Amino acid sequence: MPDENRDIPTDQLVEPWVVLRLVNKESVEYLELRDSLADKGFLNSICVRPSPRHPGKYEVVDGLRRFTAARELRLPVVPCTVKHNLTDEDVLAAQIQANAVRLDTAPTEFARQLKKILSSRPGATITQMATMVHKSPGWVRDKLHLLALRADIQKCVDRGEIPLESAYRLARLPRVHQPQFVPLAKAAPVSEFRVTIAAFLKKYQEAVRQGKMDLLYDPDAAPVPHLRNVNELVSEYQQPCAAPLMLAAGNCQSPLDGWRLALQWALHLDAKSVEEQRRRIQTRLKTQAEEGLCSDEES
């Protein structure tokens, strides 16, 4: 079916199935656009397609900011160019190609949307994703690696405090070690930072091969409290099993000591739970390191 141009009621339009560049309603750019729409109306139509997920409605392909402003202004209709033959892959490729080099697209925001796309397609590989968006597998892998950064470091990347090339290198490290390299990532040239991270990774991977994970685990890392499930708590209440062991090992000398031991057990902060958590973290670090070794060999 050929393309057609027509006005479509605003309430029949829906947002794209995936959005690589979210609308910042507080930006000067958006506010000026909204004021222009309120004053002069639409100067150009937006691109839509029949929604495969919302029968009877149309999905915005290009023009999300204009559609958002129109909806905010409660405009009754929006001039649209309806393209009937666009697939999800067509929409995705168009969005990525339009937004991949935009400075105002936050890198980790972009990565989260790529991850969402992969998650929506069970069995899809990085290579298939790269083919779909006309990028190299390395480009897609680098973007997705940004999600391995700690949340506070992701914010630094989005603010432009850490160069993207340095951020890709930093993301290869276990999260427990990332903070110590942030100051260098912000200040050092990318070439210098690359050498530093490569040296640390070499030491890290050698420790993994030798099974010396204790050298890589942060002994000062605080255990994460998390509540035991209610069935476990009820079972312990009805027939105490952990209590005798806790009281014997905890040198309980007062009711307050007993109360604290009970809370520690309930929150997985007792010695046994803390040690189990430590072992799980080490196992995860080892898995991440081994995956990193495979990734390095592939690249």
Buried (B, 14 or more C-beta within 10 A) or exposed (E): EEEEEEEBEBEBBBBBBBBBBBBEEEEEEBEEBBEBBEEEEBEEBBBBBBBEEEEEBBBBBBBBBBBBBBBBEEBEBBBBBBBEEBEBEBBBBBBBEEBBEEEEBBBBBBBBBBBBBBEEEEEEEBEEBBBBBEBEBEBBBBBBBBEBBBEEBBBBBBEEBBBBBBBBBBBBBBBBBBBEBBEBBEEBEBEEBBEBBEEBBEEBBEBBEEEEBEEBBEEEEEBEEEEBEEEEEEBBEEEEEBBEEBBEEBEBEEEEEBEBBBEBBBBBBBEEBBEEBBEEBBEEBBEBBEEBBEEEEEE
